[in-house]
Amino acid sequence: MKTANRQPGFRRGYSLGEMLAALVIGAMVLTAILGVYGQANRAAEAVLDKIETPALATEVLQRIAEDLDRTLGADDNVTVQIRNGFDNGFVTAELIVRRILKDAENKEQTLEEIVWRGAYDHQGAVPGLAIYRSRTGVGFEDKLLDARRENWESDYTFVPLCGGVTYFRIEVPREEGAVDRWPGPAPPPGVRVTLSFARPYETVRGTLDVLDEEKISRTIAIDRIRAIRFGPTGPDAGAANAEDTQAEQGSRDGRGNVQPILPTRVR
């Protein structure tokens, strides 16, 4: 039986099985690399969220505190309205601070009106709320910007400040708890603003909530002259409040005026 001699210079190529094996091994290595990269990327995003989220929340709370700070010592011509509700299941709130000024004809004019409002963000990448701020009145915050504003822009007074908010609530702290509505006209002694950017969970009522440890709160005093007491809410609340009443009565001076009580830091 004769066999054909191989021609000089002929080289044997890779078989189909060898090529498939190489492709499978390459795909496995590439999958492993992508998995490690994705895990590292998620870890970096989690670290950035922990750093940037409190900073953004603190910035929003500071802006609200600065707006409320303008009402100090102006209880006669300032009204504060607070309302809480739900928007697409998310807890949201609205804060309206209005300063009234009477002109020469004794007619009330709105000197300044600041509105903070949370609304569902339909254009957001993830479901959540967007916090808007509006300021109207006699004076402008930026005269150059308002002078160059187009006519159609004047109809959009609300400016979005941040998105991705999953919890936004404004309350009036009380010794027995908190009040989620304040119709006015007299301003409350202080407000507590709470917001969060954490992942929400669905409650038994079908609404969305966030874990308490994921919420960032700040209590803002509207009138710093008044002493704001925040008593405990529990079985010992009655005794603690009674002690506060006795302390307040004992702090009166000779004229019967209550001396301001400095807040103490709880350690």
C-alpha positions as a Markdown table, in Angstrom:
| # | Residue | x | y | z |
|---|---|---|---|---|
| 1 | Met | 0.0 | 0.0 | 0.0 |
| 2 | Lys | 1.5 | 3.2 | -1.1 |
| 3 | Thr | 1.3 | 6.4 | 1.0 |
| 4 | Ala | 1.6 | 9.8 | -0.4 |
| 5 | Asn | 4.7 | 11.6 | 0.6 |
| 6 | Arg | 4.3 | 15.1 | 2.2 |
| 7 | Gln | 5.4 | 17.9 | 0.1 |
| 8 | Pro | 8.3 | 19.8 | 1.4 |
| 9 | Gly | 7.3 | 23.0 | 3.4 |
| 10 | Phe | 3.8 | 21.8 | 4.3 |
| 11 | Arg | 2.7 | 22.6 | 7.9 |
| 12 | Arg | -0.2 | 21.1 | 9.7 |
| 13 | Gly | -2.8 | 23.7 | 10.9 |
| 14 | Tyr | -5.1 | 23.8 | 14.1 |
| 15 | Ser | -8.0 | 21.5 | 14.1 |
| 16 | Leu | -11.6 | 22.8 | 14.8 |
| 17 | Gly | -11.6 | 21.2 | 18.3 |
| 18 | Glu | -8.4 | 23.0 | 19.3 |
| 19 | Met | -9.8 | 26.3 | 18.1 |
| 20 | Leu | -13.0 | 25.8 | 20.1 |
| 21 | Ala | -11.1 | 24.9 | 23.2 |
| 22 | Ala | -9.0 | 28.0 | 22.8 |
| 23 | Leu | -12.1 | 30.1 | 22.5 |
| 24 | Val | -13.7 | 28.6 | 25.5 |
| 25 | Ile | -10.6 | 29.1 | 27.6 |
| 26 | Gly | -10.4 | 32.7 | 26.4 |
| 27 | Ala | -14.0 | 33.4 | 27.2 |
| 28 | Met | -13.6 | 32.0 | 30.7 |
| 29 | Val | -10.6 | 34.2 | 31.4 |
| 30 | Leu | -12.4 | 37.2 | 30.0 |
| 31 | Thr | -15.4 | 36.5 | 32.1 |
| 32 | Ala | -13.3 | 36.2 | 35.2 |
| 33 | Ile | -11.6 | 39.5 | 34.5 |
| 34 | Leu | -14.9 | 41.3 | 33.9 |
| 35 | Gly | -16.3 | 39.8 | 37.1 |
| 36 | Val | -13.3 | 41.1 | 39.1 |
| 37 | Tyr | -13.6 | 44.5 | 37.4 |
| 38 | Gly | -17.3 | 44.7 | 38.1 |
| 39 | Gln | -16.9 | 43.8 | 41.7 |
| 40 | Ala | -14.2 | 46.4 | 42.2 |
| 41 | Asn | -16.3 | 49.0 | 40.4 |
| 42 | Arg | -19.3 | 48.2 | 42.7 |
| 43 | Ala | -17.1 | 48.5 | 45.7 |
| 44 | Ala | -15.8 | 51.9 | 44.5 |
| 45 | Glu | -19.3 | 53.1 | 43.9 |
| 46 | Ala | -20.4 | 52.0 | 47.4 |
| 47 | Val | -17.5 | 53.9 | 48.9 |
| 48 | Leu | -18.3 | 57.0 | 46.9 |
| 49 | Asp | -22.0 | 56.8 | 47.9 |
| 50 | Lys | -21.1 | 56.7 | 51.5 |
| 51 | Ile | -18.9 | 59.8 | 51.1 |
| 52 | Glu | -21.0 | 61.9 | 48.7 |
| 53 | Thr | -24.5 | 61.1 | 50.0 |
| 54 | Pro | -24.0 | 62.6 | 53.5 |
| 55 | Ala | -22.3 | 65.6 | 52.0 |
| 56 | Leu | -25.1 | 66.2 | 49.5 |
| 57 | Ala | -27.7 | 65.8 | 52.3 |
| 58 | Thr | -25.8 | 68.2 | 54.5 |
| 59 | Glu | -25.7 | 70.8 | 51.8 |
| 60 | Val | -29.5 | 70.6 | 51.2 |
| 61 | Leu | -30.2 | 70.8 | 55.0 |
| 62 | Gln | -27.9 | 73.8 | 55.2 |
| 63 | Arg | -29.7 | 75.6 | 52.4 |
| 64 | Ile | -33.0 | 75.0 | 54.2 |
| 65 | Ala | -31.5 | 76.2 | 57.5 |
| 66 | Glu | -30.3 | 79.4 | 55.8 |
| 67 | Asp | -33.7 | 80.1 | 54.4 |
| 68 | Leu | -35.3 | 79.6 | 57.8 |
| 69 | Asp | -32.6 | 81.7 | 59.4 |
| 70 | Arg | -34.0 | 84.8 | 57.6 |
| 71 | Thr | -37.1 | 84.6 | 59.8 |
| 72 | Leu | -35.4 | 85.1 | 63.1 |
| 73 | Gly | -36.8 | 88.0 | 65.0 |
| 74 | Ala | -39.6 | 88.6 | 62.5 |
| 75 | Asp | -42.5 | 86.6 | 63.9 |
| 76 | Asp | -45.0 | 89.4 | 63.2 |
| 77 | Asn | -44.6 | 89.3 | 59.4 |
| 78 | Val | -43.5 | 85.7 | 58.7 |
| 79 | Thr | -45.7 | 82.7 | 58.1 |
| 80 | Val | -44.5 | 79.1 | 57.9 |
| 81 | Gln | -46.5 | 76.3 | 56.3 |
| 82 | Ile | -45.6 | 72.6 | 56.4 |
| 83 | Arg | -47.3 | 69.8 | 54.6 |
| 84 | Asn | -46.3 | 66.1 | 54.2 |
| 85 | Gly | -47.6 | 63.5 | 51.9 |
| 86 | Phe | -46.8 | 60.8 | 49.3 |
| 87 | Asp | -45.8 | 61.0 | 45.7 |
| 88 | Asn | -45.7 | 57.6 | 43.9 |
| 89 | Gly | -45.3 | 55.9 | 47.2 |
| 90 | Phe | -42.3 | 58.1 | 48.3 |
| 91 | Val | -42.6 | 60.2 | 51.5 |
| 92 | Thr | -42.4 | 63.9 | 50.4 |
| 93 | Ala | -42.9 | 67.3 | 52.0 |
| 94 | Glu | -43.4 | 70.9 | 51.3 |
| 95 | Leu | -42.2 | 74.0 | 53.2 |
| 96 | Ile | -43.4 | 77.5 | 52.5 |
| 97 | Val | -41.8 | 80.5 | 54.2 |
| 98 | Arg | -43.5 | 83.8 | 53.4 |
| 99 | Arg | -42.5 | 87.3 | 54.6 |
| 100 | Ile | -45.2 | 89.9 | 54.4 |
| 101 | Leu | -44.6 | 93.7 | 54.2 |
| 102 | Lys | -47.2 | 96.4 | 54.5 |
| 103 | Asp | -46.9 | 99.3 | 52.1 |
| 104 | Ala | -47.8 | 103.0 | 52.7 |
| 105 | Glu | -51.4 | 102.1 | 52.0 |
| 106 | Asn | -51.4 | 99.4 | 54.6 |
| 107 | Lys | -51.7 | 96.7 | 52.0 |
| 108 | Glu | -49.9 | 93.4 | 52.4 |
| 109 | Gln | -47.1 | 92.8 | 49.9 |
| 110 | Thr | -45.1 | 89.6 | 49.6 |
| 111 | Leu | -41.6 | 90.6 | 50.4 |
| 112 | Glu | -40.2 | 87.1 | 50.0 |
| 113 | Glu | -41.7 | 83.6 | 49.5 |
| 114 | Ile | -39.4 | 80.5 | 49.6 |
| 115 | Val | -40.9 | 77.1 | 48.8 |
| 116 | Trp | -39.1 | 73.8 | 49.3 |
| 117 | Arg | -40.9 | 70.8 | 47.7 |
| 118 | Gly | -40.1 | 67.2 | 46.9 |
| 119 | Ala | -41.7 | 65.7 | 43.8 |
| 120 | Tyr | -41.4 | 62.4 | 41.9 |
| 121 | Asp | -38.6 | 62.6 | 39.3 |
| 122 | His | -40.1 | 61.2 | 36.1 |
| 123 | Gln | -36.8 | 61.7 | 34.2 |
| 124 | Gly | -34.5 | 60.2 | 36.8 |
| 125 | Ala | -32.3 | 57.2 | 36.1 |
| 126 | Val | -33.7 | 55.5 | 39.2 |
| 127 | Pro | -37.1 | 55.9 | 40.9 |
| 128 | Gly | -37.0 | 58.6 | 43.4 |
| 129 | Leu | -37.8 | 62.2 | 44.3 |
| 130 | Ala | -36.2 | 65.5 | 43.2 |
| 131 | Ile | -36.0 | 68.4 | 45.6 |
| 132 | Tyr | -37.0 | 71.8 | 44.2 |
| 133 | Arg | -36.6 | 75.3 | 45.6 |
| 134 | Ser | -38.5 | 78.4 | 44.6 |
| 135 | Arg | -38.0 | 82.0 | 45.6 |
| 136 | Thr | -40.3 | 84.8 | 44.6 |
| 137 | Gly | -41.1 | 88.2 | 45.9 |
| 138 | Val | -40.0 | 91.9 | 45.6 |
| 139 | Gly | -36.3 | 91.3 | 45.7 |
| 140 | Phe | -34.2 | 89.0 | 43.5 |
| 141 | Glu | -31.4 | 86.7 | 44.6 |
| 142 | Asp | -29.5 | 87.3 | 41.4 |
| 143 | Lys | -30.5 | 90.5 | 39.6 |
| 144 | Leu | -28.2 | 89.9 | 36.7 |
| 145 | Leu | -29.6 | 86.4 | 36.1 |
| 146 | Asp | -33.2 | 87.6 | 36.5 |
| 147 | Ala | -32.6 | 90.6 | 34.2 |
| 148 | Arg | -31.4 | 88.2 | 31.4 |
| 149 | Arg | -34.1 | 85.6 | 32.0 |
| 150 | Glu | -36.3 | 84.9 | 29.0 |
| 151 | Asn | -40.1 | 85.3 | 29.3 |
| 152 | Trp | -40.8 | 81.6 | 29.2 |
| 153 | Glu | -38.3 | 81.0 | 32.0 |
| 154 | Ser | -40.2 | 83.2 | 34.3 |
| 155 | Asp | -43.0 | 80.7 | 34.4 |
| 156 | Tyr | -40.6 | 78.0 | 35.9 |
| 157 | Thr | -39.8 | 79.3 | 39.3 |
| 158 | Phe | -38.9 | 76.0 | 40.8 |
| 159 | Val | -35.2 | 75.1 | 40.5 |
| 160 | Pro | -34.2 | 71.4 | 41.0 |
| 161 | Leu | -31.4 | 71.1 | 43.5 |
| 162 | Cys | -30.8 | 67.3 | 43.7 |
| 163 | Gly | -32.3 | 64.0 | 42.6 |
| 164 | Gly | -32.4 | 60.4 | 43.8 |
| 165 | Val | -34.0 | 61.3 | 47.1 |
| 166 | Thr | -36.0 | 58.4 | 48.5 |
| 167 | Tyr | -37.3 | 60.1 | 51.7 |
| 168 | Phe | -38.1 | 63.7 | 52.4 |
| 169 | Arg | -40.0 | 64.8 | 55.5 |
| 170 | Ile | -40.4 | 68.0 | 57.4 |
| 171 | Glu | -41.9 | 68.0 | 60.9 |
| 172 | Val | -42.4 | 70.3 | 63.9 |
| 173 | Pro | -40.9 | 68.6 | 67.0 |
| 174 | Arg | -43.0 | 68.5 | 70.1 |
| 175 | Glu | -42.5 | 66.9 | 73.5 |
| 176 | Glu | -45.1 | 64.3 | 72.8 |
| 177 | Gly | -43.8 | 63.5 | 69.3 |
| 178 | Ala | -43.9 | 65.5 | 66.1 |
| 179 | Val | -46.5 | 67.3 | 64.0 |
| 180 | Asp | -46.4 | 66.7 | 60.2 |
| 181 | Arg | -48.6 | 69.7 | 59.3 |
| 182 | Trp | -48.3 | 73.3 | 60.3 |
| 183 | Pro | -51.0 | 75.5 | 58.7 |
| 184 | Gly | -49.7 | 78.8 | 60.2 |
| 185 | Pro | -49.9 | 81.7 | 60.4 |
| 186 | Ala | -47.6 | 81.8 | 63.4 |
| 187 | Pro | -44.3 | 80.1 | 62.7 |
| 188 | Pro | -43.4 | 77.1 | 64.8 |
| 189 | Pro | -40.5 | 77.2 | 67.3 |
| 190 | Gly | -38.4 | 74.9 | 65.0 |
| 191 | Val | -38.6 | 72.2 | 62.3 |
| 192 | Arg | -37.0 | 68.9 | 61.8 |
| 193 | Val | -36.0 | 68.1 | 58.2 |
| 194 | Thr | -35.2 | 64.4 | 57.3 |
| 195 | Leu | -34.1 | 63.1 | 54.0 |
| 196 | Ser | -32.3 | 60.0 | 52.6 |
| 197 | Phe | -30.9 | 58.7 | 49.4 |
| 198 | Ala | -30.8 | 55.0 | 50.5 |
| 199 | Arg | -32.7 | 52.1 | 48.9 |
| 200 | Pro | -36.3 | 52.1 | 50.0 |
| 201 | Tyr | -38.5 | 49.2 | 51.0 |
| 202 | Glu | -42.2 | 48.7 | 50.6 |
| 203 | Thr | -44.3 | 48.9 | 53.8 |
| 204 | Val | -47.5 | 46.9 | 54.5 |
| 205 | Arg | -49.5 | 50.0 | 53.4 |
| 206 | Gly | -47.9 | 49.9 | 50.0 |
| 207 | Thr | -45.8 | 53.0 | 50.5 |
| 208 | Leu | -42.1 | 53.3 | 50.5 |
| 209 | Asp | -39.9 | 53.9 | 53.5 |
| 210 | Val | -36.2 | 53.9 | 54.4 |
| 211 | Leu | -34.4 | 52.4 | 57.4 |
| 212 | Asp | -34.0 | 54.8 | 60.3 |
| 213 | Glu | -30.2 | 54.4 | 60.3 |
| 214 | Glu | -30.2 | 55.5 | 56.6 |
| 215 | Lys | -32.0 | 58.8 | 57.3 |
| 216 | Ile | -30.2 | 62.1 | 57.9 |
| 217 | Ser | -32.0 | 64.6 | 60.1 |
| 218 | Arg | -31.4 | 68.2 | 61.3 |
| 219 | Thr | -33.5 | 70.2 | 63.7 |
| 220 | Ile | -33.6 | 73.9 | 62.9 |
| 221 | Ala | -34.7 | 76.6 | 65.4 |
| 222 | Ile | -36.7 | 79.4 | 63.8 |
| 223 | Asp | -36.4 | 81.7 | 66.8 |
| 224 | Arg | -33.2 | 81.2 | 68.7 |
| 225 | Ile | -34.4 | 83.4 | 71.6 |
| 226 | Arg | -37.0 | 80.8 | 72.5 |
| 227 | Ala | -35.9 | 77.7 | 74.4 |
| 228 | Ile | -37.0 | 74.6 | 72.5 |
| 229 | Arg | -37.4 | 71.5 | 74.7 |
| 230 | Phe | -37.3 | 68.0 | 73.2 |
| 231 | Gly | -38.5 | 65.7 | 75.9 |
| 232 | Pro | -38.3 | 61.9 | 75.7 |
| 233 | Thr | -41.2 | 59.9 | 74.3 |
| 234 | Gly | -41.7 | 56.9 | 76.5 |
| 235 | Pro | -42.8 | 55.7 | 80.0 |
| 236 | Asp | -40.5 | 58.3 | 81.7 |
| 237 | Ala | -41.7 | 61.2 | 79.5 |
| 238 | Gly | -44.1 | 62.5 | 82.2 |
| 239 | Ala | -41.5 | 62.7 | 84.9 |
| 240 | Ala | -38.9 | 64.2 | 82.6 |
| 241 | Asn | -41.4 | 66.9 | 81.4 |
| 242 | Ala | -42.3 | 67.7 | 85.0 |
| 243 | Glu | -38.7 | 68.2 | 85.8 |
| 244 | Asp | -38.4 | 70.5 | 82.8 |
| 245 | Thr | -41.4 | 72.5 | 84.0 |
| 246 | Gln | -39.9 | 72.9 | 87.5 |
| 247 | Ala | -36.6 | 73.9 | 86.0 |
| 248 | Glu | -38.2 | 76.5 | 83.8 |
| 249 | Gln | -40.2 | 77.9 | 86.7 |
| 250 | Gly | -37.1 | 78.0 | 88.9 |
| 251 | Ser | -35.1 | 79.9 | 86.2 |
| 252 | Arg | -37.3 | 83.0 | 86.5 |
| 253 | Asp | -35.6 | 86.2 | 87.5 |
| 254 | Gly | -36.9 | 88.8 | 90.0 |
| 255 | Arg | -39.2 | 90.3 | 87.3 |
| 256 | Gly | -40.9 | 87.0 | 86.5 |
| 257 | Asn | -39.2 | 86.6 | 83.2 |
| 258 | Val | -37.9 | 83.2 | 82.1 |
| 259 | Gln | -34.2 | 83.1 | 81.6 |
| 260 | Pro | -33.1 | 81.2 | 78.5 |
| 261 | Ile | -31.8 | 77.7 | 79.1 |
| 262 | Leu | -28.7 | 76.8 | 77.2 |
| 263 | Pro | -28.9 | 73.4 | 75.4 |
| 264 | Thr | -26.8 | 70.6 | 76.8 |
| 265 | Arg | -24.9 | 68.1 | 74.7 |
| 266 | Val | -25.9 | 64.5 | 75.2 |
| 267 | Arg | -23.0 | 62.1 | 75.4 |
